[in-house]
């Protein structure tokens, strides 16, 4: 990874893209330090200290600590993620949107993106208002101005901040390196790592947590990183044979190749979307003034077994959902047939598409279970151990898989761009 960045830095165009990406991340981190008006941040910090292992604590981790400080970027990318989930689900449920996404071409994609942006603003308004109600009912709003004016300023600031974060992510995607939303999420989570590591070491020094448990946690985190890297590059290769055919005076085909199917085809998206959906009902209850001690909140806290079960099932759903969107067996089978290719032992057409679908289901299941295990095992450990829960380990599994996944995707994006710029062709 270090060598890849070193080589990319030598290319002027890639160096500009890297610097642009870092500049956008810097703007985002500066915005995370600017609180909205009329909020007593000391009372808010005390309130969130009691909620670090709840859904709001998870929300705070994904925002890089901005949520617990009520900064202008407190909502972070959550409104955009939720809007993306809703629009993609609607593209399946509503025929007009489905035609727009599949047959509309570049213009259709632009319209879908515009709808997602408007939805992000709407969800940002709802979440901003809910956050305002949470602070208002807990005595965190300190204002001599009328309550209505304070509400308008706070909610509009949160909404504008979420829209700006969305725009910053789009700028990284267009002019920087990698996926902009993923990069912003990566920066948010990484910014919390020093604090989490310091808390872990502090508990070990104060004997609140044994050194053996601390070392085992660190070894487990390293083993998790190794597993993520290995599975991320794993793929199922389906052999493909091309028949010989004569076009004019030249003979084409006759070679054997393979059809690659990645085990973790969807990357970190199932984790991100599952986390957003799983934490949505408890978050809405808390933002609307619900009690943290209610039965629902205690049952579906972010370090409980019921939450882990729901989380695991949502990861399975989104893994299959994205595999279905990204890989169409019927289309692949038709392309093979048009180009004179076939899978040995299977007739072209429907038998080939059925075989590819069967392999896709198996590969997706393995990848989804792998994602679910890595995300949910730390939650189960926290549910069974009070000391582990106090360290926030339930939040660590999700964070690690997102950070490692985004880092690998970004390095691959750099390598692909370097490959395009170093390719000289056959005539040079």
Buried (B, 14 or more C-beta within 10 A) or exposed (E): EEEBBEBBEEBEEBEEBBEBBBEBBEBBBEBBEEBBBBBBBEBBEEBBEEBBBBBBBBBBBBBBBBBBBBBBBBBBBBBBBBBBBBBBEBBEEEEEBBEBBEEBEEEBEEEBEEBBBEBBBBBBBBBBBBBBBBBBEEEBBEBEEEEEEBBEBBBBBBBBBBBBBBBBBBBBBEEBBBBBBBBBBBBBBBBBEEEBEEBBBEBBEEEEBEEEBBEEBEEBBEEBBEBBBEBBEBBBEBEBBBEEEEEEEEEBBEEEEEBEBBBBBBBBBBBBBBBBBBBBBBBBBBBEEBEBEEEEBEEBBBBBEEBBBBBBBBBBBBBBBBBBBEBBBBEBBBEBBEBBBBBEEBEBBEBBBBBBBEBBEEBBBBBBBBBBBBBBBBBBBBBEBEBBBBBBBBBBBBBBBBBBBBBBBBBBBBEEBBEEEEEEEEEE
